[in-house]
Amino acid sequence: MIPSNSAFAEDYLRQALEQQEENLIRQQAINAGIADADVGKPTDLNTLKAKWENRAESRADRAI
């Protein structure tokens, strides 16, 4: 049985909005990286890895 109370709906919508925002941020970062590469400014792999690890840590901190 699927819960149908307002708290469940609010939590579901909050999570959906957070996921949509994260997807938008990720897509913007990808587009920025592609634009940099198109003009001859590639980003070092270690720099990219550090940025995404920092984002993952920030996301984990928000979940607590």
Backbone as CSV, one residue per row, in Angstrom:
resi,resn,N_x,N_y,N_z,CA_x,CA_y,CA_z,C_x,C_y,C_z
1,MET,0.839,-1.181,0.000,0.000,0.000,0.000,0.884,1.245,0.000
2,ILE,0.556,2.207,-0.793,1.312,3.444,-0.907,0.739,4.472,0.064
3,PRO,1.619,5.049,0.916,1.113,6.081,1.831,0.572,7.274,1.046
4,SER,-0.462,7.903,1.568,-1.060,9.019,0.836,-1.275,10.235,1.723
5,ASN,-0.474,10.375,2.769,-0.660,11.549,3.618,0.152,12.730,3.088
6,SER,-0.116,13.903,3.615,0.526,15.116,3.092,2.017,15.151,3.388
7,ALA,2.452,14.581,4.511,3.881,14.565,4.831,4.645,13.743,3.794
8,PHE,4.069,12.625,3.395,4.691,11.788,2.369,4.798,12.559,1.051
9,ALA,3.720,13.224,0.675,3.705,13.982,-0.580,4.717,15.121,-0.542
10,GLU,4.784,15.821,0.578,5.745,16.922,0.708,7.170,16.421,0.604
11,ASP,7.460,15.299,1.273,8.809,14.737,1.221,9.154,14.295,-0.195
12,TYR,8.215,13.654,-0.855,8.433,13.204,-2.232,8.722,14.389,-3.157
13,LEU,7.926,15.440,-3.047,8.116,16.620,-3.891,9.443,17.315,-3.587
14,ARG,9.816,17.387,-2.307,11.087,17.999,-1.927,12.252,17.223,-2.553
15,GLN,12.188,15.901,-2.449,13.245,15.081,-3.034,13.292,15.225,-4.553
16,ALA,12.146,15.276,-5.184,12.095,15.434,-6.640,12.695,16.769,-7.066
17,LEU,12.383,17.829,-6.341,12.939,19.154,-6.659,14.437,19.194,-6.436
18,GLU,14.914,18.570,-5.361,16.352,18.520,-5.102,17.073,17.774,-6.214
19,GLN,16.499,16.667,-6.648,17.102,15.890,-7.720,17.122,16.687,-9.026
20,GLN,16.037,17.394,-9.298,15.981,18.207,-10.510,17.037,19.312,-10.462
21,GLU,17.217,19.930,-9.293,18.226,20.972,-9.142,19.629,20.405,-9.325
22,GLU,19.889,19.227,-8.750,21.195,18.589,-8.908,21.454,18.254,-10.380
23,ASN,20.442,17.772,-11.066,20.598,17.459,-12.490,20.903,18.717,-13.304
24,LEU,20.256,19.826,-12.974,20.495,21.081,-13.667,21.931,21.560,-13.425
25,ILE,22.383,21.489,-12.181,23.756,21.900,-11.850,24.758,21.021,-12.591
26,ARG,24.503,19.725,-12.614,25.396,18.791,-13.308,25.442,19.114,-14.803
27,GLN,24.288,19.365,-15.405,24.242,19.674,-16.840,24.954,20.987,-17.142
28,GLN,24.795,21.979,-16.265,25.496,23.256,-16.458,27.005,23.064,-16.384
29,ALA,27.459,22.220,-15.467,28.896,21.949,-15.344,29.425,21.229,-16.589
30,ILE,28.644,20.304,-17.091,29.042,19.594,-18.312,29.116,20.562,-19.490
31,ASN,28.106,21.405,-19.617,28.101,22.382,-20.717,29.280,23.346,-20.621
32,ALA,29.617,23.767,-19.399,30.760,24.667,-19.217,32.058,23.963,-19.611
33,GLY,32.185,22.696,-19.242,33.377,21.936,-19.616,33.492,21.757,-21.117
34,ILE,32.391,21.503,-21.769,32.399,21.358,-23.228,32.770,22.679,-23.887
35,ALA,32.213,23.777,-23.380,32.537,25.099,-23.945,34.018,25.404,-23.774
36,ASP,34.583,25.086,-22.609,36.021,25.299,-22.394,36.851,24.462,-23.358
37,ALA,36.464,23.206,-23.527,37.203,22.321,-24.435,37.109,22.815,-25.876
38,ASP,35.952,23.349,-26.248,35.769,23.851,-27.611,36.689,25.021,-27.935
39,VAL,37.059,25.797,-26.925,37.954,26.934,-27.169,39.395,26.611,-26.795
40,GLY,39.680,25.313,-26.590,41.055,24.900,-26.349,41.519,25.013,-24.908
41,LYS,40.588,24.999,-23.958,40.958,25.079,-22.545,40.492,23.820,-21.813
42,PRO,41.128,22.682,-22.102,40.710,21.453,-21.422,41.047,21.527,-19.930
43,THR,40.279,20.836,-19.134,40.500,20.806,-17.694,41.189,19.507,-17.316
44,ASP,42.163,19.604,-16.444,42.910,18.460,-15.961,41.969,17.470,-15.261
45,LEU,42.179,16.178,-15.479,41.320,15.152,-14.903,41.302,15.214,-13.374
46,ASN,42.455,15.462,-12.745,42.501,15.542,-11.280,41.678,16.713,-10.755
47,THR,41.669,17.823,-11.488,40.860,18.980,-11.100,39.378,18.630,-11.173
48,LEU,38.983,17.973,-12.254,37.582,17.555,-12.395,37.179,16.596,-11.286
49,LYS,38.038,15.640,-11.013,37.735,14.659,-9.980,37.556,15.347,-8.625
50,ALA,38.435,16.288,-8.300,38.339,17.004,-7.025,37.044,17.803,-6.934
51,LYS,36.647,18.445,-8.030,35.395,19.211,-8.020,34.198,18.312,-7.746
52,TRP,34.128,17.157,-8.419,32.985,16.266,-8.242,33.004,15.621,-6.863
53,GLU,34.194,15.339,-6.325,34.266,14.788,-4.970,33.779,15.813,-3.954
54,ASN,34.142,17.077,-4.153,33.674,18.135,-3.254,32.158,18.271,-3.332
55,ARG,31.598,18.166,-4.524,30.145,18.242,-4.670,29.474,17.065,-3.964
56,ALA,30.079,15.890,-4.071,29.512,14.707,-3.410,29.561,14.867,-1.895
57,GLU,30.656,15.400,-1.371,30.762,15.636,0.067,29.726,16.657,0.523
58,SER,29.571,17.703,-0.252,28.588,18.738,0.088,27.186,18.159,0.110
59,ARG,26.904,17.307,-0.843,25.578,16.673,-0.915,25.374,15.759,0.281
60,ALA,26.417,15.020,0.655,26.300,14.109,1.804,26.091,14.906,3.086
61,ASP,26.750,16.054,3.203,26.595,16.895,4.389,25.170,17.415,4.505
62,ARG,24.553,17.741,3.387,23.174,18.243,3.406,22.183,17.168,3.812
63,ALA,22.538,15.919,3.524,21.631,14.819,3.818,21.582,14.493,5.316
64,ILE,22.569,14.945,6.032,22.628,14.630,7.482,21.687,15.508,8.264
